[in-house]
Amino acid sequence: MEKPTEAELQFYYYIRGTSGNGVKCLITAIFALDLENRAKIALGFPELVDICNRYNNESGFYDKLLTKINNYYATGNQS
């Protein structure tokens, strides 16, 4: 079972409304940025920007992410 990445978990918590304030502000900013500035912030947070882009553009992305997270933790994995 593939372990969710830290960025995937941060995004999951953001969508659920349970992320920390810093992550909440960062993801909210990523969604608000134009493409040029999103590319700049991707230099520091490439995986998180990629996840936000996929969420916006890839049909079923969040459902797949949710399944990945639920399957990983349903099998007793805790770390």
Secondary structure by P-SEA (a helix, b strand, c coil): cccccaaaaaaaaaaaccccaaaaaaaaaaaaccaaaaaaaaaccaaaaaaaaaaacccaaaaaaaaaaaaaaaacccc
